[in-house]
Amino acid sequence: MDIHIYVYIFLGIVIFILGYTTWNILRKYEQSTDTILELEDRIINSKNNINDAFEKMKDLDRREMFETDDDVGQVFKQIKDTIESLNQGV
């Protein structure tokens, strides 16, 4: 009869430890999932803001005066290339 008590106590401790570790891992997993979703939303919002700004920039340059200018055109092209690479990555 005495051995049964020790077995029950041991099993109870093991169950408690397994339950605690499972709960702790689940909590950390949920926190990291929330963080990933937040960051993903930020990236998508930033991408949309950059695309909107680029479209406004293109609207302002209807006659393509800036786009064909040497210095300003180069910056315009760099911005355009950066936006295109963002669109491919996201």
TAPE-V164935 format. One record per pair of residues at least 12 apart in sequence whose ideal C-beta (glycine too) atoms are under 6 Angstrom apart, sorted by the first residue. I is the first residue (numbers start at 1). GAP is how many residues later the second one is. D is the distance in whole Angstrom. If there is no record, write none. Layout:
# TAPE-V164935
I:GAP:D  I:GAP:D
This chain:
# TAPE-V164935
47:39:5  47:43:5  50:33:6  54:29:5
